[in-house]
Amino acid sequence: MKTALGEFIKLRRRQAGLTQEELAYKAGVGLRFIRDMEQGKESLRLDKVNQVLGLFNHEAGPVLKINTGHES
């Protein structure tokens, strides 16, 4: 399942002209982590997410969740 985070990373990586392997190396994370991130894996280590986001001058933070009425 694609996620906003995964799509953001993939877009920024491509804009920077980097392969997944190059991004992993520059961020100091494994290739598998980059692939998992881009593919929308639901559970990722926040410190590693921020390592990757930091290359693009971003960091993870709280975002207001919009109530869609589907929550119980």
C-alpha positions as CSV (number, residue, x, y, z in Angstrom):
1,M,0.0,0.0,0.0
2,K,1.5,3.3,-1.0
3,T,1.7,6.0,1.6
4,A,2.3,9.8,1.5
5,L,5.7,9.2,3.2
6,G,6.7,6.6,0.6
7,E,5.6,8.7,-2.3
8,F,7.4,11.8,-0.9
9,I,10.7,9.9,-0.5
10,K,10.4,8.3,-4.0
11,L,9.7,11.7,-5.6
12,R,12.5,13.5,-3.8
13,R,14.9,10.6,-4.5
14,R,14.1,10.8,-8.2
15,Q,14.4,14.6,-8.2
16,A,17.8,14.3,-6.7
17,G,18.8,11.8,-9.4
18,L,19.5,9.1,-6.8
19,T,19.0,5.3,-7.0
20,Q,17.5,3.5,-4.0
21,E,21.0,2.2,-3.4
22,E,22.6,5.6,-3.5
23,L,19.9,7.1,-1.1
24,A,20.4,4.2,1.3
25,Y,24.2,4.8,1.4
26,K,23.9,8.6,1.8
27,A,21.3,8.2,4.6
28,G,23.3,5.5,6.4
29,V,20.4,3.0,6.2
30,G,20.0,-0.3,4.4
31,L,18.6,-0.7,0.9
32,R,15.8,-2.8,2.3
33,F,14.7,0.1,4.6
34,I,14.5,2.4,1.6
35,R,12.5,-0.2,-0.4
36,D,10.2,-0.8,2.6
37,M,9.7,3.0,3.0
38,E,8.8,3.6,-0.6
39,Q,6.5,0.6,-0.7
40,G,4.5,1.9,2.4
41,K,5.5,-0.5,5.1
42,E,3.4,0.4,8.1
43,S,6.1,-0.1,10.8
44,L,9.4,1.7,10.4
45,R,11.9,3.0,12.9
46,L,11.4,6.7,13.4
47,D,15.1,7.4,13.8
48,K,15.8,5.9,10.5
49,V,12.9,7.6,8.8
50,N,14.4,10.9,10.0
51,Q,17.8,10.0,8.8
52,V,16.4,9.7,5.3
53,L,14.1,12.7,5.6
54,G,17.0,14.7,6.8
55,L,18.7,14.5,3.5
56,F,15.8,16.5,2.1
57,N,15.7,18.9,5.0
58,H,12.6,17.4,6.5
59,E,11.7,15.4,9.6
60,A,8.8,13.4,10.8
61,G,6.4,15.1,13.2
62,P,2.8,15.0,14.4
63,V,0.2,15.7,11.8
64,L,-3.5,16.5,12.5
65,K,-5.6,13.5,11.6
66,I,-8.8,14.4,9.9
67,N,-11.8,12.6,11.3
68,T,-13.5,10.8,8.4
69,G,-16.3,9.4,10.6
70,H,-15.0,5.8,10.1
71,E,-13.3,5.5,13.5
72,S,-15.1,3.7,16.2
